[in-house]
């Protein structure tokens, strides 16, 4: 036969009544009062919201500074790309006009990231038909 231990339980009684007060809960010795549960719930909700905001901020920054996972130049279909020097860039600008008129390529493009090109650089693409140029921009 299993022996059970008696645990003291505090029960608040209303004056003039022999029944426990329904608005107050019975307290066990190891538990705290639940009177502050609403403020605690608000704190946890606020904390969860802050954690979510921090997580989304870090996710956004990781996307822009993310390292490429593969080398795009290893594929046989990708032609040779190179960054044009400043002298050649000025000569091309003199011949064809503003660099803004050239076709654009985003900074987030894997080949641009592999080359280490920055916004404002000009990239030369070597194809069988000739040379093609792309102007590096942050947004299209």
N, CA, C and O atoms as a GROMACS GRO file, in nm:
protein
  560
    1UNK      N    1   0.084  -0.117   0.000
    1UNK     CA    2   0.000   0.000   0.000
    1UNK      C    3   0.088   0.124   0.000
    1UNK      O    4   0.189   0.127   0.071
    2UNK      N    5   0.053   0.227  -0.079
    2UNK     CA    6   0.131   0.348  -0.093
    2UNK      C    7   0.086   0.450   0.010
    2UNK      O    8  -0.033   0.479   0.026
    3UNK      N    9   0.184   0.504   0.079
    3UNK     CA   10   0.151   0.606   0.177
    3UNK      C   11   0.154   0.742   0.108
    3UNK      O   12   0.244   0.767   0.028
    4UNK      N   13   0.061   0.826   0.137
    4UNK     CA   14   0.059   0.960   0.078
    4UNK      C   15   0.088   1.062   0.187
    4UNK      O   16   0.051   1.047   0.303
    5UNK      N   17   0.157   1.167   0.142
    5UNK     CA   18   0.188   1.275   0.236
    5UNK      C   19   0.080   1.380   0.227
    5UNK      O   20   0.029   1.411   0.119
    6UNK      N   21   0.046   1.436   0.341
    6UNK     CA   22  -0.051   1.545   0.342
    6UNK      C   23   0.022   1.675   0.316
    6UNK      O   24   0.119   1.709   0.384
    7UNK      N   25  -0.026   1.748   0.216
    7UNK     CA   26   0.033   1.877   0.182
    7UNK      C   27  -0.061   1.985   0.228
    7UNK      O   28  -0.179   1.983   0.194
    8UNK      N   29  -0.010   2.081   0.309
    8UNK     CA   30  -0.100   2.186   0.357
    8UNK      C   31  -0.143   2.277   0.243
    8UNK      O   32  -0.060   2.317   0.161
    9UNK      N   33  -0.269   2.309   0.237
    9UNK     CA   34  -0.325   2.396   0.134
    9UNK      C   35  -0.397   2.509   0.204
    9UNK      O   36  -0.482   2.486   0.290
   10UNK      N   37  -0.363   2.633   0.166
   10UNK     CA   38  -0.429   2.750   0.224
   10UNK      C   39  -0.556   2.779   0.147
   10UNK      O   40  -0.551   2.794   0.024
   11UNK      N   41  -0.666   2.788   0.212
   11UNK     CA   42  -0.793   2.821   0.148
   11UNK      C   43  -0.848   2.942   0.220
   11UNK      O   44  -0.864   2.942   0.342
   12UNK      N   45  -0.876   3.047   0.143
   12UNK     CA   46  -0.934   3.169   0.200
   12UNK      C   47  -1.084   3.152   0.212
   12UNK      O   48  -1.150   3.112   0.116
   13UNK      N   49  -1.136   3.182   0.326
   13UNK     CA   50  -1.280   3.172   0.349
   13UNK      C   51  -1.338   3.311   0.361
   13UNK      O   52  -1.278   3.399   0.423
   14UNK      N   53  -1.454   3.330   0.302
   14UNK     CA   54  -1.525   3.456   0.319
   14UNK      C   55  -1.579   3.463   0.461
   14UNK      O   56  -1.611   3.361   0.522
   15UNK      N   57  -1.589   3.583   0.510
   15UNK     CA   58  -1.646   3.599   0.643
   15UNK      C   59  -1.794   3.564   0.639
   15UNK      O   60  -1.867   3.608   0.549
   16UNK      N   61  -1.837   3.486   0.736
   16UNK     CA   62  -1.977   3.449   0.744
   16UNK      C   63  -2.012   3.334   0.653
   16UNK      O   64  -2.129   3.296   0.645
   17UNK      N   65  -1.916   3.277   0.585
   17UNK     CA   66  -1.944   3.167   0.494
   17UNK      C   67  -1.847   3.054   0.523
   17UNK      O   68  -1.731   3.079   0.558
   18UNK      N   69  -1.892   2.932   0.510
   18UNK     CA   70  -1.806   2.817   0.533
   18UNK      C   71  -1.745   2.764   0.403
   18UNK      O   72  -1.662   2.673   0.407
   19UNK      N   73  -1.783   2.820   0.288
   19UNK     CA   74  -1.729   2.772   0.161
   19UNK      C   75  -1.613   2.860   0.117
   19UNK      O   76  -1.609   2.978   0.152
   20UNK      N   77  -1.520   2.805   0.041
   20UNK     CA   78  -1.409   2.887  -0.006
   20UNK      C   79  -1.456   2.994  -0.104
   20UNK      O   80  -1.558   2.979  -0.172
   21UNK      N   81  -1.380   3.103  -0.109
   21UNK     CA   82  -1.410   3.214  -0.200
   21UNK      C   83  -1.380   3.168  -0.343
   21UNK      O   84  -1.267   3.129  -0.372
   22UNK      N   85  -1.480   3.171  -0.433
   22UNK     CA   86  -1.457   3.122  -0.569
   22UNK      C   87  -1.362   3.211  -0.649
   22UNK      O   88  -1.304   3.165  -0.747
   23UNK      N   89  -1.344   3.337  -0.610
   23UNK     CA   90  -1.258   3.427  -0.686
   23UNK      C   91  -1.111   3.403  -0.656
   23UNK      O   92  -1.025   3.443  -0.735
   24UNK      N   93  -1.080   3.339  -0.543
   24UNK     CA   94  -0.941   3.313  -0.508
   24UNK      C   95  -0.913   3.165  -0.523
   24UNK      O   96  -0.996   3.081  -0.486
   25UNK      N   97  -0.796   3.132  -0.576
   25UNK     CA   98  -0.760   2.994  -0.599
   25UNK      C   99  -0.687   2.938  -0.477
   25UNK      O  100  -0.631   3.013  -0.397
   26UNK      N  101  -0.689   2.808  -0.465
   26UNK     CA  102  -0.614   2.742  -0.358
   26UNK      C  103  -0.467   2.751  -0.390
   26UNK      O  104  -0.426   2.733  -0.505
   27UNK      N  105  -0.387   2.779  -0.288
   27UNK     CA  106  -0.245   2.796  -0.309
   27UNK      C  107  -0.172   2.672  -0.264
   27UNK      O  108  -0.198   2.619  -0.156
   28UNK      N  109  -0.081   2.624  -0.346
   28UNK     CA  110   0.004   2.514  -0.306
   28UNK      C  111   0.137   2.572  -0.262
   28UNK      O  112   0.172   2.682  -0.305
   29UNK      N  113   0.213   2.503  -0.178
   29UNK     CA  114   0.334   2.562  -0.122
   29UNK      C  115   0.440   2.597  -0.225
   29UNK      O  116   0.517   2.690  -0.202
   30UNK      N  117   0.450   2.528  -0.336
   30UNK     CA  118   0.557   2.553  -0.433
   30UNK      C  119   0.520   2.649  -0.543
   30UNK      O  120   0.606   2.678  -0.627
   31UNK      N  121   0.399   2.701  -0.550
   31UNK     CA  122   0.357   2.786  -0.662
   31UNK      C  123   0.332   2.928  -0.616
   31UNK      O  124   0.294   2.952  -0.502
   32UNK      N  125   0.356   3.021  -0.707
   32UNK     CA  126   0.331   3.163  -0.679
   32UNK      C  127   0.187   3.198  -0.710
   32UNK      O  128   0.115   3.122  -0.774
   33UNK      N  129   0.149   3.313  -0.665
   33UNK     CA  130   0.015   3.363  -0.693
   33UNK      C  131   0.004   3.400  -0.840
   33UNK      O  132   0.101   3.446  -0.900
   34UNK      N  133  -0.112   3.379  -0.896
   34UNK     CA  134  -0.131   3.410  -1.038
   34UNK      C  135  -0.186   3.549  -1.058
   34UNK      O  136  -0.240   3.578  -1.165
   35UNK      N  137  -0.174   3.636  -0.961
   35UNK     CA  138  -0.226   3.772  -0.972
   35UNK      C  139  -0.153   3.855  -1.075
   35UNK      O  140  -0.210   3.949  -1.130
   36UNK      N  141  -0.026   3.824  -1.104
   36UNK     CA  142   0.053   3.902  -1.199
   36UNK      C  143   0.064   3.834  -1.334
   36UNK      O  144   0.148   3.873  -1.416
   37UNK      N  145  -0.016   3.735  -1.359
   37UNK     CA  146  -0.004   3.660  -1.484
   37UNK      C  147  -0.032   3.746  -1.607
   37UNK      O  148   0.030   3.725  -1.711
   38UNK      N  149  -0.123   3.842  -1.597
   38UNK     CA  150  -0.154   3.924  -1.714
   38UNK      C  151  -0.036   4.013  -1.750
   38UNK      O  152  -0.006   4.030  -1.868
   39UNK      N  153   0.033   4.070  -1.651
   39UNK     CA  154   0.149   4.153  -1.682
   39UNK      C  155   0.264   4.067  -1.731
   39UNK      O  156   0.342   4.110  -1.816
   40UNK      N  157   0.275   3.945  -1.678
   40UNK     CA  158   0.379   3.854  -1.724
   40UNK      C  159   0.353   3.812  -1.868
   40UNK      O  160   0.446   3.801  -1.948
   41UNK      N  161   0.226   3.789  -1.901
   41UNK     CA  162   0.190   3.752  -2.038
   41UNK      C  163   0.222   3.866  -2.134
   41UNK      O  164   0.268   3.843  -2.246
   42UNK      N  165   0.198   3.990  -2.090
   42UNK     CA  166   0.229   4.106  -2.174
   42UNK      C  167   0.379   4.115  -2.198
   42UNK      O  168   0.423   4.145  -2.308
   43UNK      N  169   0.458   4.089  -2.092
   43UNK     CA  170   0.604   4.095  -2.106
   43UNK      C  171   0.654   3.989  -2.203
   43UNK      O  172   0.740   4.016  -2.287
   44UNK      N  173   0.599   3.868  -2.192
   44UNK     CA  174   0.644   3.763  -2.283
   44UNK      C  175   0.601   3.792  -2.426
   44UNK      O  176   0.675   3.762  -2.520
   45UNK      N  177   0.483   3.849  -2.443
   45UNK     CA  178   0.437   3.885  -2.578
   45UNK      C  179   0.528   3.993  -2.636
   45UNK      O  180   0.564   3.988  -2.754
   46UNK      N  181   0.564   4.089  -2.553
   46UNK     CA  182   0.652   4.197  -2.599
   46UNK      C  183   0.790   4.140  -2.632
   46UNK      O  184   0.850   4.176  -2.733
   47UNK      N  185   0.838   4.051  -2.547
   47UNK     CA  186   0.968   3.990  -2.571
   47UNK      C  187   0.967   3.910  -2.700
   47UNK      O  188   1.063   3.916  -2.776
   48UNK      N  189   0.861   3.834  -2.726
   48UNK     CA  190   0.850   3.757  -2.850
   48UNK      C  191   0.850   3.850  -2.971
   48UNK      O  192   0.911   3.819  -3.074
   49UNK      N  193   0.780   3.962  -2.959
   49UNK     CA  194   0.774   4.058  -3.069
   49UNK      C  195   0.912   4.116  -3.096
   49UNK      O  196   0.953   4.128  -3.212
   50UNK      N  197   0.984   4.152  -2.989
   50UNK     CA  198   1.119   4.207  -3.006
   50UNK      C  199   1.212   4.104  -3.069
   50UNK      O  200   1.292   4.139  -3.155
   51UNK      N  201   1.202   3.978  -3.026
   51UNK     CA  202   1.286   3.874  -3.083
   51UNK      C  203   1.258   3.857  -3.231
   51UNK      O  204   1.350   3.838  -3.311
   52UNK      N  205   1.130   3.862  -3.268
   52UNK     CA  206   1.093   3.849  -3.409
   52UNK      C  207   1.149   3.964  -3.490
   52UNK      O  208   1.200   3.944  -3.600
   53UNK      N  209   1.140   4.087  -3.435
   53UNK     CA  210   1.193   4.203  -3.506
   53UNK      C  211   1.344   4.190  -3.522
   53UNK      O  212   1.397   4.221  -3.629
   54UNK      N  213   1.414   4.146  -3.418
   54UNK     CA  214   1.558   4.129  -3.428
   54UNK      C  215   1.593   4.025  -3.532
   54UNK      O  216   1.687   4.042  -3.610
   55UNK      N  217   1.515   3.915  -3.534
   55UNK     CA  218   1.540   3.809  -3.629
   55UNK      C  219   1.522   3.857  -3.772
   55UNK      O  220   1.602   3.824  -3.860
   56UNK      N  221   1.416   3.936  -3.798
   56UNK     CA  222   1.392   3.984  -3.934
   56UNK      C  223   1.498   4.085  -3.975
   56UNK      O  224   1.537   4.089  -4.092
   57UNK      N  225   1.544   4.167  -3.881
   57UNK     CA  226   1.651   4.262  -3.915
   57UNK      C  227   1.777   4.189  -3.955
   57UNK      O  228   1.840   4.224  -4.054
   58UNK      N  229   1.815   4.087  -3.878
   58UNK     CA  230   1.936   4.014  -3.912
   58UNK      C  231   1.920   3.937  -4.041
   58UNK      O  232   2.016   3.924  -4.117
   59UNK      N  233   1.802   3.887  -4.067
   59UNK     CA  234   1.777   3.815  -4.191
   59UNK      C  235   1.792   3.908  -4.310
   59UNK      O  236   1.850   3.870  -4.412
   60UNK      N  237   1.741   4.028  -4.298
   60UNK     CA  238   1.751   4.124  -4.409
   60UNK      C  239   1.896   4.158  -4.438
   60UNK      O  240   1.936   4.164  -4.555
   61UNK      N  241   1.975   4.180  -4.336
   61UNK     CA  242   2.114   4.216  -4.360
   61UNK      C  243   2.192   4.098  -4.414
   61UNK      O  244   2.284   4.118  -4.493
   62UNK      N  245   2.159   3.978  -4.374
   62UNK     CA  246   2.229   3.862  -4.424
   62UNK      C  247   2.206   3.842  -4.573
   62UNK      O  248   2.296   3.797  -4.644
   63UNK      N  249   2.088   3.876  -4.621
   63UNK     CA  250   2.058   3.858  -4.763
   63UNK      C  251   2.147   3.946  -4.850
   63UNK      O  252   2.191   3.902  -4.956
   64UNK      N  253   2.173   4.068  -4.807
   64UNK     CA  254   2.253   4.156  -4.890
   64UNK      C  255   2.402   4.125  -4.883
   64UNK      O  256   2.474   4.152  -4.979
   65UNK      N  257   2.448   4.069  -4.772
   65UNK     CA  258   2.590   4.040  -4.757
   65UNK      C  259   2.618   3.891  -4.763
   65UNK      O  260   2.721   3.845  -4.712
   66UNK      N  261   2.530   3.818  -4.822
   66UNK     CA  262   2.542   3.673  -4.826
   66UNK      C  263   2.651   3.632  -4.926
   66UNK      O  264   2.657   3.685  -5.037
   67UNK      N  265   2.734   3.539  -4.885
   67UNK     CA  266   2.838   3.487  -4.975
   67UNK      C  267   2.774   3.387  -5.071
   67UNK      O  268   2.680   3.316  -5.034
   68UNK      N  269   2.826   3.381  -5.193
   68UNK     CA  270   2.771   3.287  -5.289
   68UNK      C  271   2.813   3.146  -5.252
   68UNK      O  272   2.924   3.125  -5.203
   69UNK      N  273   2.725   3.050  -5.276
   69UNK     CA  274   2.750   2.912  -5.236
   69UNK      C  275   2.818   2.831  -5.345
   69UNK      O  276   2.871   2.723  -5.318
   70UNK      N  277   2.819   2.880  -5.466
   70UNK     CA  278   2.881   2.808  -5.576
   70UNK      C  279   2.955   2.906  -5.664
   70UNK      O  280   2.932   3.027  -5.659
   71UNK      N  281   3.045   2.854  -5.745
   71UNK     CA  282   3.122   2.937  -5.836
   71UNK      C  283   3.055   2.934  -5.974
   71UNK      O  284   3.060   2.831  -6.042
   72UNK      N  285   2.992   3.045  -6.016
   72UNK     CA  286   2.921   3.044  -6.144
   72UNK      C  287   3.012   3.029  -6.264
   72UNK      O  288   2.966   2.988  -6.371
   73UNK      N  289   3.140   3.060  -6.249
   73UNK     CA  290   3.231   3.052  -6.363
   73UNK      C  291   3.269   2.907  -6.396
   73UNK      O  292   3.327   2.881  -6.502
   74UNK      N  293   3.237   2.813  -6.308
   74UNK     CA  294   3.266   2.672  -6.335
   74UNK      C  295   3.174   2.613  -6.442
   74UNK      O  296   3.208   2.512  -6.504
   75UNK      N  297   3.059   2.674  -6.464
   75UNK     CA  298   2.966   2.624  -6.564
   75UNK      C  299   3.018   2.659  -6.704
   75UNK      O  300   3.064   2.771  -6.727
   76UNK      N  301   3.011   2.564  -6.795
   76UNK     CA  302   3.063   2.586  -6.930
   76UNK      C  303   2.980   2.686  -7.010
   76UNK      O  304   3.028   2.740  -7.110
   77UNK      N  305   2.857   2.712  -6.967
   77UNK     CA  306   2.771   2.805  -7.039
   77UNK      C  307   2.798   2.952  -7.004
   77UNK      O  308   2.754   3.041  -7.076
   78UNK      N  309   2.870   2.977  -6.896
   78UNK     CA  310   2.895   3.114  -6.852
   78UNK      C  311   3.020   3.166  -6.922
   78UNK      O  312   3.128   3.110  -6.906
   79UNK      N  313   3.006   3.274  -7.000
   79UNK     CA  314   3.123   3.331  -7.068
   79UNK      C  315   3.214   3.404  -6.969
   79UNK      O  316   3.177   3.427  -6.854
   80UNK      N  317   3.332   3.439  -7.015
   80UNK     CA  318   3.428   3.509  -6.931
   80UNK      C  319   3.379   3.652  -6.902
   80UNK      O  320   3.334   3.722  -6.993
   81UNK      N  321   3.388   3.693  -6.775
   81UNK     CA  322   3.352   3.827  -6.732
   81UNK      C  323   3.475   3.894  -6.671
   81UNK      O  324   3.556   3.827  -6.608
   82UNK      N  325   3.488   4.024  -6.690
   82UNK     CA  326   3.598   4.098  -6.627
   82UNK      C  327   3.556   4.243  -6.601
   82UNK      O  328   3.470   4.297  -6.671
   83UNK      N  329   3.617   4.303  -6.502
   83UNK     CA  330   3.588   4.443  -6.470
   83UNK      C  331   3.673   4.530  -6.561
   83UNK      O  332   3.793   4.507  -6.576
   84UNK      N  333   3.611   4.630  -6.622
   84UNK     CA  334   3.679   4.722  -6.713
   84UNK      C  335   3.757   4.825  -6.631
   84UNK      O  336   3.708   4.875  -6.530
   85UNK      N  337   3.879   4.857  -6.675
   85UNK     CA  338   3.962   4.955  -6.606
   85UNK      C  339   3.903   5.096  -6.620
   85UNK      O  340   3.818   5.120  -6.706
   86UNK      N  341   3.948   5.186  -6.537
   86UNK     CA  342   3.897   5.324  -6.538
   86UNK      C  343   3.927   5.394  -6.671
   86UNK      O  344   3.844   5.470  -6.720
   87UNK      N  345   4.043   5.370  -6.729
   87UNK     CA  346   4.077   5.433  -6.858
   87UNK      C  347   3.984   5.386  -6.969
   87UNK      O  348   3.933   5.467  -7.046
   88UNK      N  349   3.961   5.256  -6.975
   88UNK     CA  350   3.870   5.202  -7.077
   88UNK      C  351   3.728   5.250  -7.053
   88UNK      O  352   3.652   5.276  -7.147
   89UNK      N  353   3.693   5.262  -6.926
   89UNK     CA  354   3.558   5.308  -6.893
   89UNK      C  355   3.536   5.451  -6.944
   89UNK      O  356   3.431   5.482  -6.999
   90UNK      N  357   3.636   5.538  -6.924
   90UNK     CA  358   3.625   5.675  -6.974
   90UNK      C  359   3.618   5.678  -7.127
   90UNK      O  360   3.543   5.758  -7.184
   91UNK      N  361   3.695   5.592  -7.193
   91UNK     CA  362   3.694   5.586  -7.339
   91UNK      C  363   3.557   5.540  -7.392
   91UNK      O  364   3.505   5.596  -7.488
   92UNK      N  365   3.500   5.436  -7.328
   92UNK     CA  366   3.368   5.388  -7.367
   92UNK      C  367   3.260   5.494  -7.342
   92UNK      O  368   3.167   5.508  -7.420
   93UNK      N  369   3.275   5.566  -7.232
   93UNK     CA  370   3.178   5.672  -7.201
   93UNK      C  371   3.188   5.784  -7.304
   93UNK      O  372   3.086   5.842  -7.342
   94UNK      N  373   3.310   5.815  -7.350
   94UNK     CA  374   3.327   5.917  -7.454
   94UNK      C  375   3.267   5.873  -7.586
   94UNK      O  376   3.207   5.953  -7.657
   95UNK      N  377   3.281   5.744  -7.619
   95UNK     CA  378   3.232   5.692  -7.746
   95UNK      C  379   3.080   5.674  -7.748
   95UNK      O  380   3.014   5.709  -7.847
   96UNK      N  381   3.024   5.619  -7.639
   96UNK     CA  382   2.883   5.581  -7.639
   96UNK      C  383   2.792   5.668  -7.554
   96UNK      O  384   2.670   5.654  -7.559
   97UNK      N  385   2.848   5.758  -7.477
   97UNK     CA  386   2.766   5.842  -7.391
   97UNK      C  387   2.771   5.795  -7.246
   97UNK      O  388   2.860   5.720  -7.207
   98UNK      N  389   2.675   5.839  -7.169
   98UNK     CA  390   2.671   5.810  -7.026
   98UNK      C  391   2.668   5.659  -6.998
   98UNK      O  392   2.610   5.582  -7.074
   99UNK      N  393   2.731   5.619  -6.888
   99UNK     CA  394   2.732   5.478  -6.850
   99UNK      C  395   2.594   5.430  -6.809
   99UNK      O  396   2.567   5.310  -6.811
  100UNK      N  397   2.506   5.521  -6.772
  100UNK     CA  398   2.369   5.485  -6.736
  100UNK      C  399   2.291   5.428  -6.855
  100UNK      O  400   2.190   5.361  -6.837
  101UNK      N  401   2.339   5.455  -6.977
  101UNK     CA  402   2.272   5.404  -7.096
  101UNK      C  403   2.306   5.258  -7.125
  101UNK      O  404   2.237   5.193  -7.204
  102UNK      N  405   2.412   5.206  -7.062
  102UNK     CA  406   2.450   5.066  -7.081
  102UNK      C  407   2.348   4.976  -7.012
  102UNK      O  408   2.283   5.017  -6.916
  103UNK      N  409   2.335   4.850  -7.061
  103UNK     CA  410   2.250   4.754  -6.989
  103UNK      C  411   2.302   4.736  -6.845
  103UNK      O  412   2.422   4.749  -6.820
  104UNK      N  413   2.212   4.707  -6.754
  104UNK     CA  414   2.248   4.704  -6.612
  104UNK      C  415   2.257   4.560  -6.561
  104UNK      O  416   2.195   4.469  -6.616
  105UNK      N  417   2.334   4.543  -6.456
  105UNK     CA  418   2.344   4.416  -6.384
  105UNK      C  419   2.348   4.450  -6.236
  105UNK      O  420   2.412   4.546  -6.195
  106UNK      N  421   2.278   4.370  -6.156
  106UNK     CA  422   2.269   4.399  -6.012
  106UNK      C  423   2.393   4.356  -5.936
  106UNK      O  424   2.464   4.263  -5.976
  107UNK      N  425   2.419   4.425  -5.827
  107UNK     CA  426   2.533   4.394  -5.740
  107UNK      C  427   2.516   4.255  -5.679
  107UNK      O  428   2.615   4.188  -5.647
  108UNK      N  429   2.392   4.210  -5.663
  108UNK     CA  430   2.364   4.081  -5.602
  108UNK      C  431   2.376   3.964  -5.700
  108UNK      O  432   2.359   3.849  -5.660
  109UNK      N  433   2.406   3.992  -5.825
  109UNK     CA  434   2.424   3.886  -5.924
  109UNK      C  435   2.546   3.802  -5.882
  109UNK      O  436   2.648   3.858  -5.842
  110UNK      N  437   2.537   3.669  -5.890
  110UNK     CA  438   2.648   3.584  -5.846
  110UNK      C  439   2.781   3.611  -5.916
  110UNK      O  440   2.887   3.605  -5.853
  111UNK      N  441   2.778   3.641  -6.044
  111UNK     CA  442   2.902   3.666  -6.116
  111UNK      C  443   2.965   3.798  -6.071
  111UNK      O  444   3.088   3.809  -6.065
  112UNK      N  445   2.882   3.897  -6.041
  112UNK     CA  446   2.932   4.026  -5.992
  112UNK      C  447   2.994   4.008  -5.853
  112UNK      O  448   3.099   4.065  -5.823
  113UNK      N  449   2.929   3.928  -5.770
  113UNK     CA  450   2.983   3.902  -5.637
  113UNK      C  451   3.115   3.825  -5.648
  113UNK      O  452   3.207   3.851  -5.571
  114UNK      N  453   3.125   3.732  -5.741
  114UNK     CA  454   3.248   3.655  -5.761
  114UNK      C  455   3.362   3.746  -5.805
  114UNK      O  456   3.475   3.732  -5.760
  115UNK      N  457   3.331   3.841  -5.895
  115UNK     CA  458   3.434   3.934  -5.942
  115UNK      C  459   3.473   4.037  -5.836
  115UNK      O  460   3.584   4.091  -5.838
  116UNK      N  461   3.382   4.064  -5.744
  116UNK     CA  462   3.407   4.166  -5.643
  116UNK      C  463   3.380   4.306  -5.694
  116UNK      O  464   3.437   4.404  -5.644
  117UNK      N  465   3.294   4.317  -5.795
  117UNK     CA  466   3.261   4.447  -5.853
  117UNK      C  467   3.171   4.526  -5.759
  117UNK      O  468   3.093   4.469  -5.683
  118UNK      N  469   3.184   4.658  -5.766
  118UNK     CA  470   3.103   4.748  -5.683
  118UNK      C  471   3.007   4.825  -5.773
  118UNK      O  472   3.018   4.822  -5.896
  119UNK      N  473   2.915   4.894  -5.710
  119UNK     CA  474   2.822   4.978  -5.784
  119UNK      C  475   2.901   5.085  -5.860
  119UNK      O  476   2.988   5.151  -5.803
  120UNK      N  477   2.868   5.102  -5.987
  120UNK     CA  478   2.937   5.200  -6.070
  120UNK      C  479   3.044   5.139  -6.158
  120UNK      O  480   3.095   5.207  -6.248
  121UNK      N  481   3.081   5.013  -6.136
  121UNK     CA  482   3.180   4.946  -6.220
  121UNK      C  483   3.115   4.904  -6.352
  121UNK      O  484   2.993   4.894  -6.363
  122UNK      N  485   3.199   4.880  -6.450
  122UNK     CA  486   3.154   4.832  -6.581
  122UNK      C  487   3.216   4.694  -6.602
  122UNK      O  488   3.335   4.675  -6.580
  123UNK      N  489   3.134   4.599  -6.645
  123UNK     CA  490   3.182   4.462  -6.666
  123UNK      C  491   3.179   4.430  -6.814
  123UNK      O  492   3.081   4.458  -6.882
  124UNK      N  493   3.288   4.370  -6.865
  124UNK     CA  494   3.297   4.327  -7.004
  124UNK      C  495   3.271   4.176  -7.006
  124UNK      O  496   3.330   4.101  -6.929
  125UNK      N  497   3.183   4.134  -7.098
  125UNK     CA  498   3.150   3.992  -7.114
  125UNK      C  499   3.204   3.948  -7.250
  125UNK      O  500   3.170   4.007  -7.352
  126UNK      N  501   3.288   3.845  -7.250
  126UNK     CA  502   3.347   3.793  -7.374
  126UNK      C  503   3.257   3.683  -7.429
  126UNK      O  504   3.241   3.578  -7.366
  127UNK      N  505   3.198   3.707  -7.546
  127UNK     CA  506   3.117   3.606  -7.614
  127UNK      C  507   3.173   3.583  -7.753
  127UNK      O  508   3.259   3.658  -7.799
  128UNK      N  509   3.123   3.479  -7.820
  128UNK     CA  510   3.171   3.448  -7.955
  128UNK      C  511   3.143   3.563  -8.052
  128UNK      O  512   3.222   3.589  -8.143
  129UNK      N  513   3.031   3.632  -8.032
  129UNK     CA  514   2.992   3.740  -8.122
  129UNK      C  515   3.071   3.868  -8.097
  129UNK      O  516   3.076   3.956  -8.184
  130UNK      N  517   3.132   3.880  -7.983
  130UNK     CA  518   3.205   4.002  -7.950
  130UNK      C  519   3.197   4.032  -7.800
  130UNK      O  520   3.172   3.944  -7.718
  131UNK      N  521   3.220   4.160  -7.769
  131UNK     CA  522   3.216   4.203  -7.629
  131UNK      C  523   3.080   4.265  -7.596
  131UNK      O  524   3.020   4.334  -7.678
  132UNK      N  525   3.034   4.238  -7.478
  132UNK     CA  526   2.912   4.299  -7.426
  132UNK      C  527   2.946   4.362  -7.293
  132UNK      O  528   3.032   4.312  -7.221
  133UNK      N  529   2.877   4.470  -7.260
  133UNK     CA  530   2.907   4.543  -7.136
  133UNK      C  531   2.784   4.551  -7.048
  133UNK      O  532   2.670   4.556  -7.096
  134UNK      N  533   2.808   4.552  -6.918
  134UNK     CA  534   2.702   4.568  -6.819
  134UNK      C  535   2.749   4.668  -6.714
  134UNK      O  536   2.862   4.662  -6.667
  135UNK      N  537   2.659   4.759  -6.677
  135UNK     CA  538   2.687   4.860  -6.575
  135UNK      C  539   2.630   4.810  -6.442
  135UNK      O  540   2.512   4.777  -6.435
  136UNK      N  541   2.711   4.804  -6.337
  136UNK     CA  542   2.671   4.747  -6.208
  136UNK      C  543   2.591   4.852  -6.130
  136UNK      O  544   2.638   4.964  -6.108
  137UNK      N  545   2.471   4.813  -6.088
  137UNK     CA  546   2.384   4.901  -6.010
  137UNK      C  547   2.334   4.824  -5.887
  137UNK      O  548   2.339   4.701  -5.884
  138UNK      N  549   2.287   4.900  -5.786
  138UNK     CA  550   2.235   4.834  -5.667
  138UNK      C  551   2.088   4.794  -5.685
  138UNK      O  552   2.045   4.693  -5.630
  139UNK      N  553   2.013   4.871  -5.760
  139UNK     CA  554   1.871   4.840  -5.788
  139UNK      C  555   1.842   4.872  -5.932
  139UNK      O  556   1.903   4.961  -5.992
  140UNK      N  557   1.746   4.798  -5.989
  140UNK     CA  558   1.712   4.823  -6.130
  140UNK      C  559   1.614   4.934  -6.148
  140UNK      O  560   1.577   4.965  -6.262
   0.00000   0.00000   0.00000
